[in-house]
Amino acid sequence: MSTPPAPPPGPAPASTPALPLADALARGPLVLDGGLSNQLQAQGCDLSDELWSARLLADDPAQVEAAHAAYVRAGARVLITGSYQASHPGFARRGLGGAETDALLRRSVALARAAAGAAGGPVWVAASVGPYGAVLADGGEYRGRYGLTVAELERFHRPRIEALAAAAPDALALETVPDADEAEALLRAAAGCGVPVWLSYTVAGPRTRAGQPLADAFAVAAGNEQVIAVGVNCCDPRDAAPAVRLAARVTGKPVVVYPNSGEGWDAARGTWTGETAFDPAAARAWVRDGARLVGGCCRVGPAEIAALAAELAAGAGREAGPGTEPGPEPKG
C-alpha cells in the first residue's frame, strides 16, 4: 500500500434515499449485497495485505466502487461499505495519520453512494463497523474474548464510528460481532452519533463465537431505539433460520441475516474447503420469520444475490395474489 500525504477526494456525494431505512424495513424486506472481498478478488484485486479490502480505499478506490456496482446490478438495495477492516491503528501502521484515516473512512461511504446512484431507485448505504478481532487480522473475530474490557473496546471503536457517522450513511452495520461484551461496547460507542445501527453477530449454532447463549446476546439490543435490526452474519447458512426466529422473538425488531457460503477456511493451506450451503430459496423462510435485511457474506457473490432477489420478488408476487400489485420487495 502506498502512503499518500493525504487521500485525494472521493467521488462526489450522491443523494440519499428520501425514505429512512427503518421506514423502508417496515414496508417489507430489502436485499443486502454479498461479500465485498470475493467480488474484489473476482475483479483481480490482491487482498493478501493485513488491511484486506480496506487497503483499496487508499490504493484503488475505483475497484471498490465497481464491486458495489456489481451488487447493485444484481439487485442489492442496501450496500455495506468497504470499511470492515479499516481502523486508525491499522492505517497508522502504514504511516497514515488520524485525519487521513478519517478521510478514508468517509470515502468508503462516498464510494458506495456513487455506486448506488446508478440503480434507478433507492439504494441505502450501511457503513461497516467490524469487530476488534478483524483489525488483528488473525481470525480473532471468530473467537472474541480479546482480553479487553468493554470500556477499552468502546474507546477503540468510537473514533471510527464518529468518522463514518460524519459521512451520513443510512445506517451503521455493527457486524460480525463474536461477543456480547463487544456488542455492548459498540452500542455505547455509537450512542448519540445520530445514525441508526444494526447489530449482527457471527455465531456457531445457538451461541456467539465467544460461547454466550445467543438469546442473551440479542437481548443486549432489545431495548435500544437506535438499533433498527438485529441478527447474524458470516455464519453457516444452516445456522441462519433458528437465529432469525430467536432474534425476532427476543428483540421484537426487524431481523438482519446474511450468512456466508458455508465453506470452511483452511488457514494452513490458504484455501477454502467443503461445499457451499448457501441457498437463495431459504430467504423466503427467513422473511416469513421476521427477516427484513437479507443477503450474503463471504463467498456469496452477485450471482447468488441476484438469485436471492428473484426469490423474494417471486414470493412477493405470490403473496399479493392474482390481480393485485406485488409488495415492496426489491426486484433483481
N, C-alpha and C positions, 0 to 999 in steps of 0.2 A: 504494500500500500504506500502510495506517495504521501508526503507530509506537506500539504499546501499551507501557506501562511494563514489563509482563511478560505473557507469553502466559497466558491462563487455562488451567485444567487441561483435558487432553484427555479422551476417553472412558474409562470405567472399563476397566482391563485385562481382556482375555478370556483364557481358558485356552489354553495352548499344546498342540499335539498331543502325545500320550504317546510316539509313535514319533519318534525323531530323524530329521531329513530325510535324512541319509546312509543310514540303515537303510531308509527308505522307498524310496529310489532303488535299493537292492539288490533290492527286490521287484518293481520294474517302473517304467515311465515315469510321470511326473506332468505334468499340463498347467499351463503357466505362463499368466499373464494376457497382455494385449496392451498397446498403447500407452496410457499414462495420459493424456497430453496430448490426444490426439484424442478420448478419451471425455469429458474435461473440457470441451473445446470443443463437443462434441455436447450437453452439458448447458447450454450458453450462457455458459461462463466465458471471460473475456478473458485471454489469455496473452501479450499483447504486451509485458509487462514483462520486463526482463532476468532476473528471477528465475524466469520461466516458471511452471511449475506449482507450484514451491516457494513462491511468493507466497501461495498459497491455504492453506498450512499456518497462516499467521497470519490471513489475511483471511476465509477461508470454508472452514474445515476440514470442514464438513458435505458440501461438494461433493466433496472428496477421498474421504471415506468412501463417498459414493454411487457414485463411479466404481469404487472397489474392489468394491463390492457388485454392480455390473453384471457384472463379470468372474466373480464367484463364481456368479451365476445362469447364466452362460454355460458353466460347467463348470471354471473355473480352480481348481486345488488348490494353487497357490503364487502368492502375491501379492507384487509388488515395490512397496516404499513410494515415496511422493512426494518423496523426499529427493535425487533425482538431481542437481539443480542447487542444492541447499541447502548453504551454506558459511558459516563465520564471517565472512570478508571480504565476501561478498555481502550478508548481513544487516547487517553493520556499516555498509555504505553507506546503509542505511535507518534507522540510528540504534539498532539493537539491540545489546546487549552480549553477551558470551560466554555468560553464564548463560541469557539469554533465547534465544539461538540453540540452545544445548544442549536447552532445553525444547522448542523446535520440532522438532528432530531426533528427540527421544524421542516427540513427538506423532505423527510420521509413522508410527512403528511401532504406536502405540496405535490409530490410525485404521484401519490395515489389519487389526489384530487384531479390532477391533469389527465390521468387515465380514465377516471370516472366521467370526465366531461364529454367523452366520445360515445357515451352509452345511449343517448337519445331518450333518457328517462332518469329518474332519480337513482343515484348510487351513493350510499353512505360510506364514510371512511372512519375506521376504528384504528386508533393509534396503539400499536402493540407495546405492552409493558411486560417483558419477560421476567422470569424469576431470577433471583440472585445466582442460582446454580447455572443458568445459561451463560452468565458473564465469566464464570470459572472455566468454561469450555472443557469440562471434564465429565460431562454427564450428570452433574450434580442436581439438575432439575428433575431427574428421575429418582432421586433419593431424599432430598430435603434434609432437614436436621443438620444445618451447616455449622452449628456451634455458636450462632449469633442470637442475640436477644431480639425480641420484637422491636424494641426501640432502635437497636442498631440497624435492623433491616429497614425500618421506616426511614432512617437517615440516609441509607443508601438509595432508596427508591425515590425520595422526594425530588431531588434536582431533575431527574429525567422526566418525572411526571409533570413538573412545572414547565419544563421546556416544551414537552409535547402539548400540554394544555394550551400554551400560548399560541400554538398554530391552529387552534379552534377545530379540532376534529369533531366528528359527531358523537364519538364515544371513545373511552379508553378501554382497550382489551387487556385486562389483567389476566394473563393467560399462562397455561402450562404450569400452574402453581402446584407444587408437590406436597405442601404442608399447610395445615390450617393456621399455624402461627404466622407464616409468611402472608397468608391471605389477610390476616388481621393487620399486619404491618402495611400491606399495600392499600387497604381501605383507609387506614389512618393517613397515609401519605397523600392519598387522592382527595381526602375530605377538604371541601372548600375550594377546590380547583375550578369549579364552575362547569365541569364536563361530566356527563353521566358515564357510568362504567358498567362493564360486565365482568363477572368473575368466573373463570373456568379452571377446574383442577385437572391435572393428569392423575389417573387412577390405575389401580390394579384390583380388579374385582370390586368388592364393596368398600374398599379403603383407599385413602390417599396413598401416594407413593411413600410417604413417611410412616404409613401404617395406622393413621387415625380413621375411625369409622366415618364413612362418607356422610352420613346423616349429620354428624356433629360438625363436619367441615362446611356443609351447606348452610347450617344454622348460623354461621358467622355473619352471613349476609342477609339473613331473613328479614330483619327489621330496618335495614339501611335503605332509605329512599333514593339515594344516589345510584344504587345498583338496579339496573333495568333488566338484567338477565343473569341467571346462574346456571352452571352446568359443567361440562367436561370437554377437554380436547386432548389431542395427541395421546389417545389411549387406543387399546384394541377395539375395533368396531363391535366386537361381541360383548364388550362391557358397556356399550352406549345405552342400550334400551333400558336396563334396570336403573342406570344412573339418571336418565331423563325422568323416569317415573318418580324416583326418590327426590330429585331436585324440585320438581313441581309440588310434591306433597309437603316437603319440609318448608319451602320458602313461599309458596303461593305466587311466585314470579314466573314470567316467561323463561323458557329454558334455552340455553345455547348448547349446541353439540356439534363438534367437528373432530371426529376421530381420525387417526392415521390409517395407513393401508392395512395394518395388522401384521406386516412383515417384521422380522427381527433384525437387529443390527449386530453384526459380528465385529467388534472393535479390533480384535487381533488381526483379522484378515481384511478389515476395511471394506466389508461388503454386506449387502442385505441378504437375508436368508428367509426361507419359507415362502408361502403363497399369500397373495393378497386376500383379505377377507372383507374389503370394503364393498358393500352392495348398495348402490344408489336407491334401490327399491325399498330398503329398510327405512328410508327417510319418511315414508308415509306413516309408519307406525310411530316414529319419533314425534311427528307433528300431531298425530292423534293423541299422544300422551302429554303434550304441552310444549314441545319444541317450537320456537319461533325464529331462531337463528340456526341455520342448518348448512353445514359444509364439510370440508375435509381438511386434514393437516398433512403431515409429512407423507410423501409418496402418493398423494392424491392430486392429480393434475387436472388441467382444463377439460379433458375428455370425460373424466368422472363427474366433474361439476356440471358439465352440460347434460349428462345423463340424469343427474340428481334434479336439476332444474326442470327437465322434461317430465320426470316422475311427479314432481309436486304440481306442475301445471296440469298434467293429465288428471291427477287426483282431484284438483280443484274443479275441473270441468265436470267430473262425475258427480261430485258432491252438489254442484249447482243444479244439476238435473237438466233434462231437456227443456228448451225454451227459455232458459234463464242465462244470465251472464255469469261466467266464472268468477270466483273470488279473487282477492288481491294478490295471490301468489305471483312472483315474478316469472316471466316467460323466458325460456332459454333462447 
